[in-house]
Amino acid sequence: MDNRESGMGFFIGLLTGAVIGAALGFLYAPRTGKETRELVKERAGEVREKVSEMAEKSREAAVEARKRVEEKLGHKESAS
């Protein structure tokens, strides 16, 4: 298993744990149904923003990694 796969597995596990923890927290919270639904809506928006930010950072990191690989390959080809 390479670093990407283990990193993705960790991220999926972290996200799954967060969702389960939030769900249990909502179930045992002393709030009315309406308050709970509003809170869920807020938190879902926050999670959506964080996931979007993480996806953008991952995309940027992939682009940078690709550039580095292309530069290294270009240097090896010109050295041959």
N, C-alpha and C positions, 0 to 999 in steps of 0.2 A: 504494500500500500504506500503510495507516495504522499508527500506533504499536502497536496491539494485535496486528496481524498480524505485524509484524516482531518484536515481543517474543515472541510464541508460536513463531515460526520459530526464534528464537535459543534458546529453552528446549528445543525439540524437538531441535535440533542439539546442544546441550550434553548433554542426556540421552543421545542416541544415541552421542556420543563417549565419554561416561563408561562406558556399557555395553560398548562395543567395547574400550575400554582395560582395563576390569576383566576382560573375557573373555580378552584376550591375556595379561594378568598372571597369571591363573589357569593358563592353558595352559603358560606357561613357568616357573611357580613350582616349586621343588624340594620338593614335598610329596607325600604319598601321596594316593590318591583319596579316602579317608575324610576326611583333614584338609581337603582342598580342598572337599569337599561341605559340611563344617561351616562353613568360612569363607564359602562362597557363601550358605549359609542365614543366617548372621549379617549379611552385607552386604546381602542382599535385605531383611531386616527393617529395617536402617538406612535403606535407600533408600525403603522403603515409608513409614517415619515422616517422612522429609524431604519426600517428595511430598505426603503428607497435610498437613503443616504449610504447604507452599507453596500448596496448594489452598485451605486455610482463609484464609491471608493474602490470596490473590487474591479470594476470595469477599467478605471484609471490605472490601477496596479497592473492589470493584464496588458494594457496598452504599453506601459513602461517596460514591462518584462519582455514583451515582443520586440520593442525597439532595441533593448540591450542584446537580445539574442541575434537580431538582424545585424547589429553593429559588429558583434563578435564573429559572426559568420562572414561578414564582408571583409573583416580584417584578415581572417584565415585564408580566404580565397585570394586576396591581393598578395599575401605573403607566399603563396605557392608558386 
